[in-house]
Amino acid sequence: MKKLLAVGPALLLAGSIATAADTDSESGITITGDARARVIYKDAYDFGNSDDDASITMDSRVRFDVTGTAAGGAYVVGRIRLAEEKFNGETSSSADDNIYVDKAYIGIPFNDAFTLEAGKYRVSYGNGFMYDDIGLAGFRGIYNAENYRLIPFFEVQSEGQESDDETDVTEDNDSYRFGLAGNYAMDDWNLGAVAAYQTDDRTAVDPAEEGFFGTLFGKWKQGQFGVEGEFSYAESGLDDFTGTEDGYGGYIRGLWYKDALTMSLDIGFTKDGFQADEYYGFIMVGGDHPITVDEIGDTGDWTWAGLTSTYALTDALSLTGNIVYVNIDGNEDIDVTDNRLAKYLEVSGAVKYAISKGCTFSWYAGYLQPDYDGRLDGVGVEDDPAFGTYAKFDVEF
């Protein structure tokens, strides 16, 4: 019943904006997708503090996106993922979670401006610093006007009827998020914000994972110059974003474009346990690569500066290089025998080549030099650099 109180107004809002629109759309179905195969090499990822040897692995993944459209314009979207796993000669099976669906939702356009989506979807808000390609399940309305977009949403984090805790089932104790995302765009700039609240009535979770979170973001580009940034905040206990304290963080990026060359400088910080989205970052720190060592904001308060250069040698071939410096401020009362990171230095790069239309080869490599707190000098803590590299083929169809 509690969920209906939140969903009901959203549906009433949809009905009050417009009645169902007549369209000339034809029904049909389209299937697209993507696939990849990778070879991954990693060495000294414990910075020489264990006897682990270097590793070489290979993996692959195939995904199918299915979109069906009704004659009146309503649509359904599904995505099926197959066998995201390492090569090991064994047969894949659904029991190993090698076949699953990460999108399954419907969309109902009420008119040219408003669409209601419901089901299991993936969303990105802002510039990707806090909310990038996150899998959610619920309802959201998408309202588009000439220069702005508003997205009210209600999303279930944990359904009480699916809980292993008997009390949560009988009392229908749920956890859900509700909020509003929006942005206003002109020719040269885009400004937006997300404001949301997460509830948690579960008895099996103590302390409750509930509180406010939000983010402010913007982009501007004119001629050869551009700038973008984002600032995010989350109340304590929201494990997706922060730890036991109210956490916050942000970044600003300056960009310069000159013919085939693009250069950018990122300067950012995280404070009091806030962690940036796993997709934000570079190659060895952040970025969610298979050779990524650490997520931005992990293990203390981070400040960083990263210089990135990308040069397109041809329409098919491009080169990217990164130099990133990170300062990490850990807890002052940490035990001297613990491994407390103080700094990172990343040097990394990538080569991308379009073999044919829809098929790309990429090669990434990175070097990460750690530096531990000075109190650990002389107590046997190693600070060997980590090295990682991987090559992959991507196919989109």
HELIX and SHEET records of a PDB file:
HELIX    1   1 LYS A    2  ILE A   17  1                                  16    
HELIX    2   2 SER A   94  ASP A   96  5                                   3    
HELIX    3   3 GLY A  160  GLU A  162  5                                   3    
HELIX    4   4 GLU A  166  THR A  170  1                                   5    
HELIX    5   5 GLY A  374  LEU A  376  5                                   3    
SHEET    1   A19 GLY A  28  ASP A  43  0                                        
SHEET    2   A19 SER A  55  THR A  69 -1                                        
SHEET    3   A19 TYR A  75  LYS A  86 -1                                        
SHEET    4   A19 ILE A  99  PRO A 109 -1                                        
SHEET    5   A19 PHE A 114  TYR A 125 -1                                        
SHEET    6   A19 TYR A 131  ASN A 144 -1                                        
SHEET    7   A19 TYR A 148  SER A 158 -1                                        
SHEET    8   A19 SER A 175  ALA A 185 -1                                        
SHEET    9   A19 TRP A 189  GLN A 198 -1                                        
SHEET   10   A19 GLY A 211  GLN A 222 -1                                        
SHEET   11   A19 PHE A 225  ALA A 234 -1                                        
SHEET   12   A19 GLY A 247  LYS A 258 -1                                        
SHEET   13   A19 LEU A 261  LYS A 271 -1                                        
SHEET   14   A19 ASP A 301  ALA A 312 -1                                        
SHEET   15   A19 LEU A 317  ASP A 329 -1                                        
SHEET   16   A19 LEU A 341  SER A 356 -1                                        
SHEET   17   A19 CYS A 359  TYR A 372 -1                                        
SHEET   18   A19 ALA A 386  GLU A 396 -1                                        
SHEET   19   A19 GLY A  28  ASP A  43 -1                                        
END                                                                             
